[in-house]
């Protein structure tokens, strides 16, 4: 905790850095939170309950 007081993470509040991170955050959000359950729900009837 002392490290954050001595060296505050000011780069998190920089607008240019934030705009550079946004595309990666959206891509990871789509792939991890949306695409994964969608593909599991599509593939599960094909695989069957024995393997799933």
Biopython code that builds the backbone (N, CA, C, O; Angstrom):
import numpy as np
from Bio.PDB.StructureBuilder import StructureBuilder

atoms = [
    (1, "UNK", "N", (0.823, -1.192, 0.000)),
    (1, "UNK", "CA", (0.000, 0.000, 0.000)),
    (1, "UNK", "C", (0.865, 1.253, 0.000)),
    (1, "UNK", "O", (0.518, 2.259, -0.619)),
    (2, "UNK", "N", (1.964, 1.185, 0.680)),
    (2, "UNK", "CA", (2.868, 2.329, 0.737)),
    (2, "UNK", "C", (3.422, 2.658, -0.641)),
    (2, "UNK", "O", (3.657, 3.824, -0.959)),
    (3, "UNK", "N", (3.631, 1.626, -1.460)),
    (3, "UNK", "CA", (4.165, 1.846, -2.804)),
    (3, "UNK", "C", (3.196, 2.697, -3.621)),
    (3, "UNK", "O", (3.633, 3.565, -4.377)),
    (4, "UNK", "N", (1.896, 2.466, -3.485)),
    (4, "UNK", "CA", (0.919, 3.246, -4.228)),
    (4, "UNK", "C", (0.843, 4.688, -3.735)),
    (4, "UNK", "O", (0.482, 5.585, -4.497)),
    (5, "UNK", "N", (1.173, 4.912, -2.497)),
    (5, "UNK", "CA", (1.186, 6.280, -1.978)),
    (5, "UNK", "C", (2.425, 7.015, -2.474)),
    (5, "UNK", "O", (2.357, 8.183, -2.855)),
    (6, "UNK", "N", (3.557, 6.319, -2.465)),
    (6, "UNK", "CA", (4.809, 6.944, -2.903)),
    (6, "UNK", "C", (4.842, 7.092, -4.423)),
    (6, "UNK", "O", (5.238, 8.136, -4.941)),
    (7, "UNK", "N", (4.421, 6.034, -5.140)),
    (7, "UNK", "CA", (4.408, 6.040, -6.598)),
    (7, "UNK", "C", (2.971, 5.834, -7.093)),
    (7, "UNK", "O", (2.602, 4.713, -7.440)),
    (8, "UNK", "N", (2.170, 6.875, -7.132)),
    (8, "UNK", "CA", (0.761, 6.703, -7.546)),
    (8, "UNK", "C", (0.677, 6.322, -9.029)),
    (8, "UNK", "O", (1.466, 6.801, -9.843)),
    (9, "UNK", "N", (-0.273, 5.467, -9.367)),
    (9, "UNK", "CA", (-0.408, 5.042, -10.770)),
    (9, "UNK", "C", (-1.123, 6.096, -11.611)),
    (9, "UNK", "O", (-2.284, 5.924, -11.982)),
    (10, "UNK", "N", (-0.431, 7.168, -11.903)),
    (10, "UNK", "CA", (-1.044, 8.267, -12.654)),
    (10, "UNK", "C", (-1.287, 7.890, -14.111)),
    (10, "UNK", "O", (-2.091, 8.537, -14.782)),
    (11, "UNK", "N", (-0.608, 6.857, -14.616)),
    (11, "UNK", "CA", (-0.811, 6.458, -15.998)),
    (11, "UNK", "C", (-2.225, 5.922, -16.224)),
    (11, "UNK", "O", (-2.697, 5.895, -17.360)),
    (12, "UNK", "N", (-2.906, 5.494, -15.158)),
    (12, "UNK", "CA", (-4.266, 4.996, -15.308)),
    (12, "UNK", "C", (-5.252, 6.115, -15.621)),
    (12, "UNK", "O", (-6.338, 5.861, -16.142)),
    (13, "UNK", "N", (-4.880, 7.333, -15.311)),
    (13, "UNK", "CA", (-5.767, 8.472, -15.531)),
    (13, "UNK", "C", (-5.381, 9.272, -16.764)),
    (13, "UNK", "O", (-5.944, 10.338, -17.015)),
    (14, "UNK", "N", (-4.427, 8.767, -17.535)),
    (14, "UNK", "CA", (-4.001, 9.443, -18.750)),
    (14, "UNK", "C", (-4.956, 9.078, -19.889)),
    (14, "UNK", "O", (-5.177, 7.897, -20.153)),
    (15, "UNK", "N", (-5.517, 10.072, -20.557)),
    (15, "UNK", "CA", (-6.542, 9.840, -21.579)),
    (15, "UNK", "C", (-5.990, 9.058, -22.777)),
    (15, "UNK", "O", (-6.681, 8.197, -23.322)),
    (16, "UNK", "N", (-4.743, 9.352, -23.192)),
    (16, "UNK", "CA", (-4.159, 8.653, -24.338)),
    (16, "UNK", "C", (-3.956, 7.174, -24.044)),
    (16, "UNK", "O", (-4.209, 6.327, -24.902)),
    (17, "UNK", "N", (-3.509, 6.864, -22.853)),
    (17, "UNK", "CA", (-3.327, 5.466, -22.471)),
    (17, "UNK", "C", (-4.677, 4.768, -22.368)),
    (17, "UNK", "O", (-4.821, 3.623, -22.797)),
    (18, "UNK", "N", (-5.645, 5.443, -21.812)),
    (18, "UNK", "CA", (-6.986, 4.867, -21.682)),
    (18, "UNK", "C", (-7.586, 4.547, -23.046)),
    (18, "UNK", "O", (-8.179, 3.484, -23.230)),
    (19, "UNK", "N", (-7.435, 5.456, -23.997)),
    (19, "UNK", "CA", (-7.970, 5.223, -25.338)),
    (19, "UNK", "C", (-7.190, 4.128, -26.067)),
    (19, "UNK", "O", (-7.734, 3.481, -26.961)),
    (20, "UNK", "N", (-5.936, 3.915, -25.701)),
    (20, "UNK", "CA", (-5.163, 2.833, -26.296)),
    (20, "UNK", "C", (-5.533, 1.468, -25.741)),
    (20, "UNK", "O", (-5.373, 0.455, -26.422)),
    (21, "UNK", "N", (-6.028, 1.435, -24.507)),
    (21, "UNK", "CA", (-6.392, 0.170, -23.864)),
    (21, "UNK", "C", (-7.815, -0.255, -24.200)),
    (21, "UNK", "O", (-8.131, -1.443, -24.147)),
    (22, "UNK", "N", (-8.671, 0.688, -24.543)),
    (22, "UNK", "CA", (-10.092, 0.409, -24.796)),
    (22, "UNK", "C", (-10.310, -0.702, -25.837)),
    (22, "UNK", "O", (-11.118, -1.594, -25.579)),
    (23, "UNK", "N", (-9.638, -0.698, -26.992)),
    (23, "UNK", "CA", (-9.904, -1.770, -27.965)),
    (23, "UNK", "C", (-9.565, -3.157, -27.422)),
    (23, "UNK", "O", (-10.278, -4.122, -27.701)),
    (24, "UNK", "N", (-8.499, -3.263, -26.660)),
    (24, "UNK", "CA", (-8.134, -4.558, -26.086)),
    (24, "UNK", "C", (-9.143, -5.002, -25.034)),
    (24, "UNK", "O", (-9.482, -6.182, -24.951)),
    (25, "UNK", "N", (-9.614, -4.069, -24.244)),
    (25, "UNK", "CA", (-10.620, -4.407, -23.240)),
    (25, "UNK", "C", (-11.920, -4.862, -23.863)),
    (25, "UNK", "O", (-12.545, -5.806, -23.379)),
    (26, "UNK", "N", (-12.331, -4.212, -24.919)),
    (26, "UNK", "CA", (-13.545, -4.623, -25.609)),
    (26, "UNK", "C", (-13.379, -5.986, -26.269)),
    (26, "UNK", "O", (-14.287, -6.816, -26.220)),
    (27, "UNK", "N", (-12.225, -6.218, -26.886)),
    (27, "UNK", "CA", (-11.979, -7.506, -27.536)),
    (27, "UNK", "C", (-11.964, -8.634, -26.514)),
    (27, "UNK", "O", (-12.587, -9.672, -26.737)),
    (28, "UNK", "N", (-11.266, -8.452, -25.403)),
    (28, "UNK", "CA", (-11.239, -9.484, -24.363)),
    (28, "UNK", "C", (-12.615, -9.691, -23.759)),
    (28, "UNK", "O", (-12.978, -10.817, -23.418)),
    (29, "UNK", "N", (-13.379, -8.633, -23.622)),
    (29, "UNK", "CA", (-14.729, -8.757, -23.088)),
    (29, "UNK", "C", (-15.641, -9.548, -24.012)),
    (29, "UNK", "O", (-16.441, -10.369, -23.564)),
    (30, "UNK", "N", (-15.511, -9.290, -25.303)),
    (30, "UNK", "CA", (-16.347, -10.018, -26.263)),
    (30, "UNK", "C", (-15.930, -11.476, -26.333)),
    (30, "UNK", "O", (-16.779, -12.366, -26.298)),
    (31, "UNK", "N", (-14.628, -11.730, -26.430)),
    (31, "UNK", "CA", (-14.164, -13.110, -26.542)),
    (31, "UNK", "C", (-14.393, -13.900, -25.268)),
    (31, "UNK", "O", (-14.755, -15.075, -25.329)),
    (32, "UNK", "N", (-14.192, -13.287, -24.130)),
    (32, "UNK", "CA", (-14.305, -14.016, -22.876)),
    (32, "UNK", "C", (-15.704, -14.104, -22.322)),
    (32, "UNK", "O", (-16.100, -15.137, -21.782)),
    (33, "UNK", "N", (-16.446, -13.044, -22.449)),
    (33, "UNK", "CA", (-17.751, -13.010, -21.804)),
    (33, "UNK", "C", (-18.919, -13.320, -22.702)),
    (33, "UNK", "O", (-19.973, -13.733, -22.218)),
    (34, "UNK", "N", (-18.765, -13.134, -23.997)),
    (34, "UNK", "CA", (-19.885, -13.326, -24.918)),
    (34, "UNK", "C", (-19.664, -14.527, -25.823)),
    (34, "UNK", "O", (-20.531, -15.392, -25.947)),
    (35, "UNK", "N", (-18.505, -14.573, -26.451)),
    (35, "UNK", "CA", (-18.249, -15.606, -27.449)),
    (35, "UNK", "C", (-18.119, -16.998, -26.844)),
    (35, "UNK", "O", (-18.591, -17.970, -27.433)),
    (36, "UNK", "N", (-17.495, -17.109, -25.690)),
    (36, "UNK", "CA", (-17.300, -18.414, -25.057)),
    (36, "UNK", "C", (-18.620, -19.102, -24.709)),
    (36, "UNK", "O", (-18.816, -20.245, -25.123)),
    (37, "UNK", "N", (-19.532, -18.472, -23.973)),
    (37, "UNK", "CA", (-20.812, -19.151, -23.714)),
    (37, "UNK", "C", (-21.615, -19.419, -24.974)),
    (37, "UNK", "O", (-22.311, -20.431, -25.061)),
    (38, "UNK", "N", (-21.528, -18.531, -25.945)),
    (38, "UNK", "CA", (-22.250, -18.735, -27.191)),
    (38, "UNK", "C", (-21.753, -19.988, -27.912)),
    (38, "UNK", "O", (-22.551, -20.805, -28.373)),
    (39, "UNK", "N", (-20.438, -20.132, -28.004)),
    (39, "UNK", "CA", (-19.890, -21.301, -28.687)),
    (39, "UNK", "C", (-20.148, -22.588, -27.911)),
    (39, "UNK", "O", (-20.388, -23.634, -28.513)),
    (40, "UNK", "N", (-20.102, -22.524, -26.593)),
    (40, "UNK", "CA", (-20.445, -23.714, -25.790)),
    (40, "UNK", "C", (-21.901, -24.112, -26.005)),
    (40, "UNK", "O", (-22.205, -25.298, -26.131)),
    (41, "UNK", "N", (-22.791, -23.148, -26.048)),
    (41, "UNK", "CA", (-24.201, -23.473, -26.239)),
    (41, "UNK", "C", (-24.488, -23.988, -27.641)),
    (41, "UNK", "O", (-25.414, -24.776, -27.830)),
    (42, "UNK", "N", (-23.718, -23.561, -28.613)),
    (42, "UNK", "CA", (-23.887, -24.079, -29.967)),
    (42, "UNK", "C", (-23.297, -25.475, -30.099)),
    (42, "UNK", "O", (-23.885, -26.340, -30.748)),
    (43, "UNK", "N", (-22.136, -25.701, -29.486)),
    (43, "UNK", "CA", (-21.450, -26.980, -29.645)),
    (43, "UNK", "C", (-21.945, -28.092, -28.769)),
    (43, "UNK", "O", (-21.731, -29.262, -29.087)),
    (44, "UNK", "N", (-22.600, -27.773, -27.675)),
    (44, "UNK", "CA", (-23.036, -28.810, -26.729)),
    (44, "UNK", "C", (-24.024, -29.815, -27.337)),
    (44, "UNK", "O", (-23.878, -31.010, -27.081)),
    (45, "UNK", "N", (-24.998, -29.406, -28.111)),
    (45, "UNK", "CA", (-25.885, -30.415, -28.724)),
    (45, "UNK", "C", (-25.162, -31.345, -29.699)),
    (45, "UNK", "O", (-25.571, -32.493, -29.872)),
    (46, "UNK", "N", (-24.098, -30.866, -30.333)),
    (46, "UNK", "CA", (-23.355, -31.685, -31.275)),
    (46, "UNK", "C", (-22.475, -32.703, -30.568)),
    (46, "UNK", "O", (-22.308, -33.822, -31.054)),
    (47, "UNK", "N", (-21.909, -32.324, -29.421)),
    (47, "UNK", "CA", (-20.998, -33.188, -28.686)),
    (47, "UNK", "C", (-21.783, -34.203, -27.876)),
    (47, "UNK", "O", (-21.415, -35.378, -27.837)),
    (48, "UNK", "N", (-22.844, -33.778, -27.235)),
    (48, "UNK", "CA", (-23.638, -34.665, -26.410)),
    (48, "UNK", "C", (-23.282, -34.536, -24.947)),
    (48, "UNK", "O", (-22.240, -33.981, -24.598)),
    (49, "UNK", "N", (-24.141, -35.044, -24.100)),
    (49, "UNK", "CA", (-23.939, -34.897, -22.659)),
    (49, "UNK", "C", (-22.862, -35.828, -22.121)),
    (49, "UNK", "O", (-22.373, -35.614, -21.011)),
    (50, "UNK", "N", (-22.485, -36.843, -22.867)),
    (50, "UNK", "CA", (-21.445, -37.759, -22.398)),
    (50, "UNK", "C", (-20.076, -37.101, -22.316)),
    (50, "UNK", "O", (-19.296, -37.411, -21.415)),
    (51, "UNK", "N", (-19.775, -36.204, -23.236)),
    (51, "UNK", "CA", (-18.491, -35.524, -23.218)),
    (51, "UNK", "C", (-18.571, -34.141, -22.576)),
    (51, "UNK", "O", (-17.541, -33.561, -22.232)),
    (52, "UNK", "N", (-19.749, -33.620, -22.415)),
    (52, "UNK", "CA", (-19.889, -32.259, -21.899)),
    (52, "UNK", "C", (-20.159, -32.280, -20.449)),
    (52, "UNK", "O", (-20.307, -31.225, -19.833)),
]
sb = StructureBuilder()
sb.init_structure("model")
sb.init_model(0)
sb.init_chain("A")
sb.init_seg("    ")
for serial, (resi, resn, name, xyz) in enumerate(atoms, 1):
    if name == "N":
        sb.init_residue(resn, " ", resi, " ")
    sb.init_atom(name, np.array(xyz, "f"), 0.0, 1.0, " ", f" {name:<3s}", serial, name[0])
structure = sb.get_structure()
